[in-house]
Amino acid sequence: MSPPVAPPGWSRWLVPPAALSVHLAIGQAYAWSVFKPPLEAALGLDGTRSALPFQLAIVMLGLSAAFGGTVVERNGPRWAMTVALVCFSSGFLVSALGAQTRQYWLIVLGYGVIGGIGLGIGYISPVSTLIKWFPDRPGTATGIAIMGFGGGALIASPWSAQMLQSFGTGHSGIALAFLVHGLSYAVFMSLGVLLIRVPRAGERAAADPGAATGVRVSARSAVRTPQFWCLWLVLCTNVTAGIGILEKAAPMITDFFADTSSPVTATAAAGFVALLSAANMAGRIGWSSASDVIGRKNVYRVYLGVGALMYLVIALFGDTSTPLFVLCALVVLSFYGGGFATVPAYLKDLFGTYQVGAIHGRLLTAWSTAGVLGPLIVNWIADHQEAAGRRGPSLYGLSFAIMIGLLAVGFAANELIRPVHPRHHVPEPRKDADVARQQPESA
């Protein structure tokens, strides 16, 4: 499948909706918690086992993005979106079979492994193309698409809950819900497959006159630079801090105010989770767009420096005021989303557009690491503090101190990032060879 080249007059503003259709679909991953209680009741699972498909999906996201990034860069966005569609949708279909036959291993295989591969390939599929179409506003362009991943749960969560209410929460009802998800997302993601286009060489040069003489670093060379690993550390610490709140949001706010005069109800805690999802989504487009104005390094200074301050405020004063706790958590989650959306543009600034999609895929291993590290820090410490007889905010004091330390490390790593040394640059292609290579594509 050759990359589809845009015909003359094709509007570049048709590309973000194509990317958004894929990211809104795979963003369903953040709504997995809707299926946890029904699965636990129907199949006799505990909370740890019911979380396994989601955890495995996030691990597979990072691994497939890392190992498949170069293939995605070579074959183009339509091929990648097609692979993502097939894997993500078929993962739901295999899960439906597992739920119907009460074979939980099929759900783990379908959603966690097959669907997780679809997550990773789908997540990176439009990034390089968006940056090539919008060299003047890379943060805004990638923010629009990656916003969909953060906002997908806002659609999937109530939709899934309504299906379970209609179909029933037994194993047959869960299977039918999985089936509807798989078929519906296949149709929705196909819009992106049909709509995506890559810019012609002439349009790319006109949009970004400096592209031909700018930085060109291959994915293989990028991972050998200190800049890549500094940025890996920046992303890992920022995601760890955000997911530390996101993963335990409802019990955390309940614990903080359990012994106060204004305890938080289960309904209010659920509303708090919804607000965090909205902040996650808004941060992806808002902060990434701001990075086009103030610069990538400066916006990460905000994420990491102000994020550490927000954690400090929650630790010291969070139990004195519910609005203060909520406000600080919303700011942290906006930084969490913004960090994801800004990093492709940061990579473009450092390594150029040559193989930015493949480099982005390798960098997402930081997400897989943080996906394990953040929940482990918060849950393990909270469990041990509770076993020691502590309650309320004291359950989280030590974990918040660790998060502040991690953000400080990320802040220092961001300060160490400098332009990539020319020895890592790929030589510029000859113009006649470049034209010859482009002619068959446009034919």
C-alpha positions as CSV (number, residue, x, y, z in Angstrom):
1,M,0.0,0.0,0.0
2,S,1.8,3.2,-1.2
3,P,1.3,6.4,0.7
4,P,-1.6,8.3,-0.9
5,V,-0.3,11.6,-2.3
6,A,-2.6,14.6,-2.1
7,P,-3.9,15.9,-5.4
8,P,-3.4,19.6,-6.3
9,G,-5.7,21.9,-4.2
10,W,-6.1,19.4,-1.4
11,S,-6.8,21.2,1.9
12,R,-4.4,20.3,4.7
13,W,-7.2,20.9,7.2
14,L,-8.7,17.6,6.1
15,V,-5.8,15.7,7.6
16,P,-6.5,16.5,11.3
17,P,-10.0,15.1,11.2
18,A,-8.6,11.9,9.6
19,A,-6.1,11.6,12.5
20,L,-8.8,12.5,15.0
21,S,-11.1,9.6,13.8
22,V,-8.4,7.1,14.7
23,H,-7.4,8.7,18.0
24,L,-11.0,9.1,19.2
25,A,-11.5,5.4,18.6
26,I,-8.4,4.1,20.3
27,G,-8.9,6.6,23.1
28,Q,-11.5,4.1,24.3
29,A,-8.6,2.5,26.3
30,Y,-9.1,5.1,29.0
31,A,-12.7,3.8,29.5
32,W,-11.7,0.2,30.3
33,S,-12.7,0.7,34.0
34,V,-16.3,0.6,32.9
35,F,-15.9,-3.1,32.1
36,K,-14.0,-4.0,35.3
37,P,-16.9,-4.5,37.7
38,P,-19.1,-6.5,35.3
39,L,-16.1,-8.7,34.4
40,E,-15.3,-9.3,38.0
41,A,-18.9,-10.3,38.8
42,A,-19.4,-12.4,35.7
43,L,-16.1,-14.2,35.6
44,G,-15.1,-14.2,39.3
45,L,-12.1,-12.0,38.9
46,D,-10.4,-9.8,41.5
47,G,-9.4,-6.1,40.8
48,T,-5.8,-7.0,39.8
49,R,-6.8,-9.6,37.2
50,S,-9.6,-7.4,35.7
51,A,-7.0,-4.6,35.2
52,L,-4.7,-6.9,33.3
53,P,-6.1,-6.3,29.7
54,F,-5.7,-2.5,30.1
55,Q,-2.2,-2.8,31.6
56,L,-1.0,-5.2,28.9
57,A,-2.6,-2.9,26.2
58,I,-0.5,0.1,27.4
59,V,2.7,-2.0,27.5
60,M,1.9,-3.3,23.9
61,L,1.2,0.3,22.9
62,G,4.7,1.3,23.8
63,L,6.4,-1.8,22.3
64,S,4.5,-1.8,19.0
65,A,5.1,2.0,18.6
66,A,8.8,1.5,19.3
67,F,9.3,-1.6,17.0
68,G,6.8,-0.6,14.4
69,G,7.7,3.1,14.0
70,T,10.2,2.6,11.2
71,V,7.8,0.4,9.3
72,V,5.0,3.0,9.7
73,E,7.4,5.8,8.5
74,R,8.3,3.7,5.4
75,N,4.8,2.5,4.5
76,G,2.9,5.7,5.2
77,P,-0.1,6.7,7.3
78,R,-2.8,4.8,5.3
79,W,-1.1,1.5,5.8
80,A,-0.6,2.3,9.5
81,M,-4.2,3.3,10.0
82,T,-5.4,0.1,8.3
83,V,-3.3,-2.0,10.5
84,A,-4.5,-0.1,13.6
85,L,-8.1,-0.6,12.4
86,V,-7.7,-4.3,11.9
87,C,-5.9,-4.9,15.2
88,F,-8.0,-2.7,17.4
89,S,-11.4,-3.9,16.1
90,S,-10.4,-7.6,15.9
91,G,-9.1,-7.3,19.5
92,F,-12.7,-6.4,20.5
93,L,-14.1,-9.4,18.5
94,V,-11.7,-11.8,20.1
95,S,-12.6,-10.3,23.5
96,A,-16.3,-10.8,22.7
97,L,-15.6,-14.5,22.0
98,G,-13.8,-14.8,25.3
99,A,-16.6,-13.2,27.3
100,Q,-19.2,-15.3,25.6
101,T,-17.3,-18.6,26.3
102,R,-16.1,-17.3,29.7
103,Q,-12.5,-17.7,28.6
104,Y,-10.7,-14.8,30.3
105,W,-7.4,-15.5,28.6
106,L,-9.1,-14.6,25.2
107,I,-10.1,-11.2,26.6
108,V,-6.5,-10.6,27.7
109,L,-5.2,-11.8,24.3
110,G,-7.8,-9.8,22.3
111,Y,-7.9,-6.5,24.2
112,G,-4.4,-6.5,25.7
113,V,-2.2,-8.0,23.0
114,I,-4.0,-7.6,19.6
115,G,-5.9,-4.4,20.6
116,G,-2.7,-3.1,22.2
117,I,-0.8,-3.4,19.0
118,G,-3.6,-1.4,17.3
119,L,-3.3,1.2,20.0
120,G,0.5,1.7,19.4
121,I,0.3,1.7,15.6
122,G,-2.8,3.9,15.6
123,Y,-1.3,6.4,18.0
124,I,1.8,7.1,15.9
125,S,0.2,6.7,12.5
126,P,-0.7,10.3,11.8
127,V,2.1,12.1,13.6
128,S,4.7,12.4,10.9
129,T,2.1,13.3,8.3
130,L,0.6,16.0,10.4
131,I,4.0,17.6,11.1
132,K,4.8,17.6,7.3
133,W,1.5,19.2,6.5
134,F,1.8,21.8,9.3
135,P,5.5,22.7,9.7
136,D,4.5,26.2,10.7
137,R,2.2,24.9,13.5
138,P,3.3,21.4,14.5
139,G,2.2,21.7,18.1
140,T,-1.4,22.7,17.1
141,A,-1.6,20.0,14.5
142,T,-0.5,17.1,16.6
143,G,-2.5,18.5,19.6
144,I,-5.7,18.3,17.6
145,A,-5.2,14.6,16.8
146,I,-3.7,13.5,20.2
147,M,-6.5,15.4,21.9
148,G,-8.8,12.6,20.5
149,F,-6.9,10.0,22.5
150,G,-7.5,11.9,25.7
151,G,-11.1,12.6,24.8
152,G,-12.1,9.2,23.5
153,A,-13.1,8.0,27.0
154,L,-15.6,10.9,27.3
155,I,-17.5,9.2,24.4
156,A,-16.7,5.6,25.2
157,S,-17.4,5.7,28.9
158,P,-21.1,6.7,28.8
159,W,-21.6,4.7,25.6
160,S,-20.2,1.5,27.1
161,A,-22.2,2.0,30.3
162,Q,-25.4,2.4,28.4
163,M,-24.7,-0.7,26.4
164,L,-24.1,-2.8,29.5
165,Q,-27.3,-1.4,31.0
166,S,-29.2,-2.4,27.8
167,F,-27.5,-5.7,27.1
168,G,-27.0,-6.8,30.8
169,T,-23.9,-7.1,32.8
170,G,-23.6,-10.9,32.5
171,H,-21.0,-12.6,30.3
172,S,-23.4,-12.5,27.3
173,G,-24.1,-8.8,27.7
174,I,-20.4,-8.0,28.0
175,A,-19.7,-10.1,24.8
176,L,-22.4,-8.2,22.9
177,A,-21.0,-4.8,24.1
178,F,-17.5,-5.9,22.9
179,L,-18.9,-7.0,19.5
180,V,-20.7,-3.6,19.0
181,H,-17.5,-1.8,19.9
182,G,-15.4,-3.8,17.5
183,L,-17.8,-3.2,14.5
184,S,-18.5,0.4,15.3
185,Y,-14.9,1.4,15.7
186,A,-14.0,-0.4,12.4
187,V,-16.5,1.8,10.6
188,F,-15.4,5.0,12.4
189,M,-11.6,4.4,11.9
190,S,-12.2,3.7,8.2
191,L,-13.0,7.4,7.7
192,G,-9.5,8.2,8.6
193,V,-8.1,5.5,6.3
194,L,-10.0,6.9,3.4
195,L,-9.3,10.6,4.1
196,I,-5.6,10.6,5.0
197,R,-3.1,12.1,2.4
198,V,0.6,12.9,2.4
199,P,1.7,16.2,0.9
200,R,3.4,16.3,-2.5
201,A,7.1,17.2,-2.4
202,G,6.5,20.6,-4.0
203,E,3.8,21.5,-1.5
204,R,6.0,20.3,1.4
205,A,8.9,22.5,0.3
206,A,6.6,25.5,-0.2
207,A,5.1,25.1,3.2
208,D,8.4,24.6,4.9
209,P,11.2,26.3,2.9
210,G,13.8,25.3,5.6
211,A,12.9,21.6,5.4
212,A,15.4,20.8,2.7
213,T,18.3,22.3,4.6
214,G,17.2,21.7,8.1
215,V,18.0,18.9,10.6
216,R,17.8,15.4,9.3
217,V,18.4,12.6,11.9
218,S,17.5,9.0,11.4
219,A,15.7,7.0,14.1
220,R,18.7,4.8,14.6
221,S,21.0,7.8,15.1
222,A,18.5,9.6,17.3
223,V,18.5,6.9,20.0
224,R,22.2,7.3,20.3
225,T,22.0,11.0,21.2
226,P,21.8,12.4,24.7
227,Q,18.9,14.6,23.5
228,F,16.7,11.6,22.9
229,W,17.3,10.2,26.4
230,C,16.9,13.5,28.1
231,L,13.5,13.9,26.3
232,W,12.7,10.3,27.2
233,L,13.2,11.2,30.9
234,V,11.2,14.4,30.5
235,L,8.2,12.5,29.1
236,C,8.5,9.6,31.6
237,T,8.5,11.8,34.6
238,N,5.7,14.0,33.4
239,V,3.5,11.0,32.5
240,T,4.3,9.3,35.8
241,A,3.1,12.4,37.7
242,G,-0.1,12.6,35.8
243,I,-1.0,9.0,35.8
244,G,-0.3,8.9,39.6
245,I,-3.4,11.0,40.1
246,L,-5.5,9.7,37.1
247,E,-5.2,6.0,38.0
248,K,-6.4,6.5,41.6
249,A,-8.5,9.7,41.2
250,A,-11.8,8.6,42.8
251,P,-10.4,6.9,45.9
252,M,-7.8,9.6,46.3
253,I,-10.2,12.5,46.6
254,T,-12.5,10.3,48.8
255,D,-9.6,9.5,51.2
256,F,-8.4,13.1,51.4
257,F,-11.8,14.4,52.7
258,A,-13.1,11.3,54.4
259,D,-12.5,12.7,57.9
260,T,-13.5,16.3,57.2
261,S,-16.8,18.1,57.6
262,S,-17.4,17.8,53.8
263,P,-16.7,14.2,52.7
264,V,-16.8,13.5,48.9
265,T,-19.6,11.2,47.8
266,A,-19.2,8.4,45.2
267,T,-21.1,10.5,42.7
268,A,-18.9,13.5,43.2
269,A,-15.8,11.4,42.9
270,A,-17.1,10.1,39.6
271,G,-17.6,13.7,38.5
272,F,-14.1,14.5,39.5
273,V,-12.8,11.7,37.2
274,A,-14.8,13.2,34.3
275,L,-13.3,16.6,35.0
276,L,-9.8,15.1,34.9
277,S,-10.6,13.6,31.5
278,A,-11.7,16.9,30.2
279,A,-8.6,18.6,31.6
280,N,-6.5,15.9,30.0
281,M,-8.1,16.5,26.6
282,A,-8.1,20.3,26.8
283,G,-4.4,20.3,27.8
284,R,-3.5,18.4,24.7
285,I,-4.7,21.1,22.3
286,G,-4.2,24.1,24.6
287,W,-0.7,23.6,25.8
288,S,0.6,22.1,22.5
289,S,-0.8,25.2,20.7
290,A,0.9,27.4,23.2
291,S,4.2,25.7,22.5
292,D,4.1,27.0,19.0
293,V,4.3,30.5,20.5
294,I,6.5,30.2,23.6
295,G,8.6,27.3,22.5
296,R,8.8,23.6,23.4
297,K,11.5,23.9,26.1
298,N,9.6,26.7,27.8
299,V,6.3,24.8,27.9
300,Y,7.9,21.8,29.4
301,R,9.4,24.1,32.1
302,V,5.8,24.9,32.9
303,Y,4.7,21.3,32.9
304,L,7.4,20.1,35.2
305,G,8.0,23.2,37.4
306,V,4.4,24.2,38.0
307,G,3.4,20.5,38.1
308,A,5.8,20.0,41.1
309,L,4.3,23.1,42.7
310,M,0.8,21.7,42.3
311,Y,1.8,18.5,43.9
312,L,3.3,20.4,46.8
313,V,0.1,22.4,47.3
314,I,-2.0,19.3,47.3
315,A,0.3,17.6,49.8
316,L,0.4,20.6,52.2
317,F,-3.1,22.1,51.9
318,G,-5.2,19.7,49.7
319,D,-7.4,18.5,52.6
320,T,-8.3,22.0,53.6
321,S,-10.4,22.8,50.5
322,T,-12.1,20.6,47.9
323,P,-12.0,23.3,45.2
324,L,-8.2,23.8,45.8
325,F,-7.6,20.0,45.5
326,V,-9.7,19.8,42.4
327,L,-8.0,22.8,40.8
328,C,-4.5,21.6,41.4
329,A,-5.3,18.1,40.1
330,L,-6.9,19.6,36.9
331,V,-3.7,21.6,36.3
332,V,-1.6,18.5,36.7
333,L,-3.8,16.5,34.3
334,S,-3.7,19.3,31.7
335,F,0.1,19.1,31.9
336,Y,-0.2,15.3,31.5
337,G,-2.2,15.6,28.3
338,G,-0.1,18.6,27.0
339,G,3.1,16.6,27.5
340,F,1.9,13.9,25.1
341,A,0.7,16.4,22.5
342,T,3.8,18.6,22.6
343,V,6.4,15.9,22.4
344,P,6.1,15.2,18.6
345,A,6.8,18.9,17.9
346,Y,9.7,18.8,20.3
347,L,11.1,15.8,18.4
348,K,10.6,17.7,15.1
349,D,12.6,20.7,16.5
350,L,15.5,18.4,17.6
351,F,15.6,15.7,14.9
352,G,13.7,17.2,11.9
353,T,10.9,15.5,10.0
354,Y,13.0,12.9,8.3
355,Q,12.0,9.9,10.5
356,V,10.1,11.8,13.2
357,G,7.3,9.1,13.4
358,A,9.8,6.3,14.0
359,I,11.6,8.4,16.6
360,H,8.3,9.2,18.3
361,G,7.5,5.5,18.4
362,R,10.7,4.7,20.3
363,L,10.1,7.6,22.7
364,L,6.7,6.2,23.7
365,T,8.5,3.4,25.6
366,A,8.7,6.2,28.3
367,W,4.9,5.9,28.4
368,S,5.0,2.2,29.0
369,T,7.5,2.7,31.8
370,A,5.4,5.4,33.4
371,G,2.2,3.4,33.0
372,V,3.8,0.8,35.4
373,L,5.8,3.2,37.6
374,G,3.0,5.8,38.4
375,P,0.3,3.4,39.7
376,L,3.0,1.3,41.4
377,I,4.3,4.2,43.4
378,V,0.9,5.5,44.5
379,N,-0.9,2.2,45.1
380,W,2.1,0.4,46.8
381,I,2.7,3.2,49.2
382,A,-1.0,3.8,50.0
383,D,-1.5,0.1,50.7
384,H,1.5,0.0,53.1
385,Q,0.4,3.2,54.8
386,E,-3.1,1.8,55.3
387,A,-1.7,-1.4,56.7
388,A,0.2,0.7,59.2
389,G,-3.1,2.3,60.3
390,R,-2.9,5.6,58.6
391,R,-5.8,7.3,56.9
392,G,-6.7,10.3,54.8
393,P,-4.0,12.5,53.2
394,S,-1.2,10.6,55.0
395,L,-1.8,7.7,52.6
396,Y,-0.3,9.8,49.8
397,G,2.2,12.1,51.4
398,L,5.3,10.0,50.6
399,S,4.1,9.2,47.1
400,F,3.5,12.9,46.4
401,A,7.0,13.7,47.7
402,I,8.4,11.1,45.2
403,M,6.4,12.7,42.4
404,I,7.8,16.1,43.2
405,G,11.3,14.6,43.1
406,L,10.7,12.9,39.7
407,L,9.4,16.2,38.3
408,A,12.5,18.0,39.5
409,V,14.6,15.3,37.7
410,G,12.5,15.9,34.5
411,F,13.0,19.6,34.8
412,A,16.8,19.2,35.0
413,A,16.7,16.8,32.0
414,N,14.8,19.4,30.0
415,E,17.4,22.1,30.8
416,L,20.1,19.8,29.5
417,I,18.6,19.4,26.0
418,R,20.6,21.2,23.3
419,P,20.6,21.1,19.5
420,V,21.7,17.7,18.1
421,H,25.4,17.6,17.0
422,P,25.9,17.7,13.2
423,R,27.7,14.3,13.3
424,H,24.3,12.7,13.8
425,H,22.7,14.4,10.8
426,V,21.8,12.4,7.6
427,P,23.3,13.9,4.5
428,E,20.8,15.9,2.3
429,P,19.6,13.9,-0.7
430,R,20.5,15.1,-4.2
431,K,17.7,17.1,-5.8
432,D,17.6,15.0,-9.0
433,A,17.4,11.8,-7.0
434,D,14.7,13.2,-4.8
435,V,12.6,14.3,-7.8
436,A,13.0,10.9,-9.5
437,R,11.8,9.2,-6.3
438,Q,8.8,11.4,-6.1
439,Q,7.6,11.0,-9.7
440,P,6.2,7.4,-9.4
441,E,4.4,8.4,-6.3
442,S,2.5,11.2,-8.0
443,A,1.8,9.1,-11.1
